[in-house]
Amino acid sequence: MFAAAVRTSADPELVIDAGPLQFIDVAAAGDLAELAASLAPDRQIRLRRPCPLLVTVLELCGWDATPGLVVEGSET
């Protein structure tokens, strides 16, 4: 449902305030990266204030370099 909403949105950028997020598993992080990569080149998902765990998972899996995914302002 979330992915469908993102894909059908006309907004070029979806901003997610990830600050309140304290846990994310690898599958969910992968789904997020996959969704970002599937967007048109002029669209992106921007993660603001991701928790250290999310940043680590994204970096270890190489998803921090996913086209369409911008990770900013880590709380580390």
LODO-315533 format. One record per residue: x, y, z of N, C-alpha, C in turn. Coordinates in steps of 0.02 Angstrom, whole numbers, plus 32768, in hexadecimal, padded with zeros to 4 digits. Each point is the difference from the previous one (the first is absolute). Layout:
// LODO-315533
(atom (X,Y,Z),(X,Y,Z),(X,Y,Z))
...
// end
This chain:
// LODO-315533
(atom (8029,7FC5,8000),(7FD7,803B,8000),(802C,803F,8000))
(atom (8034,8001,8029),(802D,8039,8003),(8023,8009,7FBD))
(atom (8019,7FC9,7FE4),(8023,8004,7FC0),(7FD2,8019,7FC9))
(atom (7FC2,7FEA,7FFF),(7FD0,8016,7FCD),(7FF3,804B,8007))
(atom (7FFA,8018,803E),(7FF5,8047,800C),(803B,8029,7FE8))
(atom (803C,7FE8,800C),(803C,8025,7FE9),(8003,8001,7FB5))
(atom (7FF4,7FC6,7FE1),(8005,7FFC,7FB7),(7FCC,802C,7FDC))
(atom (7FC5,8007,801D),(7FCB,8026,7FDF),(8000,804A,8013))
(atom (8029,8013,8030),(8004,8046,8015),(801F,802A,7FC8))
(atom (7FE7,803D,7FFA),(801C,802E,7FCE),(803B,8026,801C))
(atom (800C,7FFC,8041),(8038,8025,801E),(8043,7FE4,7FE9))
(atom (802E,802B,7FEE),(8042,7FE8,7FEA),(802B,7FE5,803A))
(atom (7FEF,8015,803D),(8028,7FEB,803A),(7FD2,7FED,8039))
(atom (800C,7FC5,801B),(7FDD,7FEA,803C),(8031,8007,803A))
(atom (7FEF,8027,8032),(802B,800A,803A),(7FE5,7FD7,803A))
(atom (802B,7FD6,801B),(7FED,7FD7,803A),(802C,8016,803B))
(atom (7FDF,8018,8034),(8024,8010,803E),(8009,7FBF,8026))
(atom (803C,7FE4,7FFA),(800E,7FBF,801F),(801A,8007,8048))
(atom (8001,803D,801A),(8019,800C,8044),(7FDE,7FD6,8035))
(atom (7FBE,7FFA,7FFF),(7FDE,7FD8,8033),(800B,7FB4,7FF9))
(atom (8019,7FEB,7FC6),(8009,7FB9,7FF4),(803B,7FE6,8029))
(atom (7FF4,7FCE,8029),(8036,7FE4,8029),(8017,7FBB,7FE9))
(atom (7FDB,7FE1,7FD4),(8013,7FBE,7FE7),(7FE5,7FF7,7FB9))
(atom (8028,7FE1,7FD6),(7FEA,7FEA,7FBE),(8027,7FC1,7FEF))
(atom (7FDD,7FCF,7FE6),(8024,7FC2,7FEE),(801C,8006,7FB9))
(atom (802B,7FD2,7FEF),(8022,8003,7FBF),(7FCE,7FFB,7FC6))
(atom (7FCC,7FD7,8008),(7FCF,7FF9,7FCB),(7FDC,8042,7FF2))
(atom (7FEC,8024,8034),(7FDE,803F,7FF7),(802E,8035,7FE2))
(atom (803E,8001,8016),(8031,802F,7FE4),(800B,7FF0,7FB6))
(atom (8003,7FC1,7FEF),(8007,7FEB,7FBA),(7FC4,8013,7FD6))
(atom (7FC5,7FF9,801D),(7FC3,8014,7FDD),(8001,804B,7FF1))
(atom (8016,8027,8030),(8004,8048,7FF8),(8031,8012,7FC8))
(atom (803A,7FE0,8000),(8032,800D,7FCC),(7FE6,7FEA,7FBC))
(atom (7FDF,7FC6,7FFD),(7FE4,7FE7,7FC1),(7FCB,8030,7FE5))
(atom (7FD6,801A,802C),(7FCD,802F,7FEC),(8020,8040,7FE4))
(atom (8033,801A,8022),(8022,803C,7FE9),(801F,7FF4,7FBB))
(atom (801F,7FC6,7FF7),(8020,7FF1,7FC0),(7FCE,7FF8,7FC7))
(atom (7FC2,7FF0,8010),(7FCD,7FF6,7FCD),(7FE0,8041,7FE9))
(atom (800E,8037,8022),(7FE1,803F,7FEE),(8020,801D,7FC1))
(atom (7FDB,802B,7FDF),(801A,8023,7FC6),(803E,8028,8014))
(atom (802D,800C,7FD2),(803F,8024,8011),(7FF6,8045,801F))
(atom (7FC8,8020,7FF3),(7FF5,8042,801C),(7FDC,7FFF,8043))
(atom (7FF9,7FC4,801E),(7FDE,7FF9,8040),(8030,7FE1,8033))
(atom (7FF2,800D,8041),(802B,7FE3,8034),(7FDB,7FFA,8041))
(atom (801B,7FD4,802A),(7FEB,7FFA,8046),(8038,801C,802A))
(atom (7FF0,802F,802B),(8032,8020,802C),(7FF2,7FEC,8048))
(atom (8032,7FDF,801F),(7FFA,7FED,8046),(8022,8035,802B))
(atom (7FDA,801F,802B),(801C,8032,802E),(8009,7FE2,8045))
(atom (8037,8010,801F),(8010,7FEC,8045),(7FFA,7FB4,800C))
(atom (801D,7FD7,7FD4),(7FFB,7FB8,800B),(8027,7FEB,803E))
(atom (7FE6,7FCE,8023),(8023,7FE6,803B),(8041,7FDE,7FEA))
(atom (8030,7FFA,802D),(8040,7FE0,7FEE),(7FF8,7FB9,7FE4))
(atom (7FD0,7FDB,801A),(7FF5,7FBB,7FE7),(7FED,8001,7FB6))
(atom (7FD3,802C,7FED),(7FEB,8004,7FBA),(803A,8014,7FD3))
(atom (8027,8031,8016),(803A,8015,7FD8),(8031,7FC6,7FF8))
(atom (800C,7FDB,8036),(802E,7FC7,7FFD),(7FE7,7FCA,7FD1))
(atom (7FC1,7FEF,8004),(7FE3,7FCD,7FD4),(8006,8016,7FB7))
(atom (7FEE,803E,7FF2),(8004,8019,7FBB),(8048,7FFE,7FE7))
(atom (8030,8014,802A),(8046,8001,7FEB),(801B,7FB9,7FF7))
(atom (7FF2,7FD4,802E),(801B,7FBB,7FFB),(7FE6,7FDC,7FC2))
(atom (7FC3,800F,7FED),(7FE2,7FDF,7FC5),(800D,8026,7FC0))
(atom (8020,803B,8005),(800E,8028,7FC5),(7FC4,8028,7FE7))
(atom (7FCA,8000,8026),(7FC3,8022,7FEC),(8004,804C,800A))
(atom (8031,8018,8024),(8007,8048,8009),(8011,8023,7FBE))
(atom (8017,7FD9,7FCF),(8011,801B,7FBE),(7FC9,7FF3,7FCD))
(atom (7FC6,7FEB,8017),(7FC8,7FF0,7FD3),(7FE7,803F,7FDD))
(atom (7FFC,7FFE,7FBD),(7FE2,803A,7FDD),(7FB9,800B,8019))
(atom (7FF0,803F,800D),(7FBD,8010,8017),(7FF9,7FFF,804C))
(atom (8035,7FED,8024),(7FFE,7FFF,8049),(8034,8030,801B))
(atom (7FEA,8032,8026),(802C,8031,801E),(7FFC,7FF8,804B))
(atom (8038,7FF4,8020),(8003,7FF8,8049),(8023,803E,801C))
(atom (7FDF,8024,802B),(801E,803D,801A),(7FF9,8004,804C))
(atom (802C,8027,801F),(7FFA,8011,8046),(7FFC,7FC7,8031))
(atom (802C,7FD0,7FFC),(8001,7FC8,802F),(8008,801A,8047))
(atom (7FDE,7FE0,802E),(8004,8014,8047),(803B,7FE1,8024))
(atom (8031,7FE7,7FDB),(803A,7FE1,8020),(802C,8032,8022))
// end
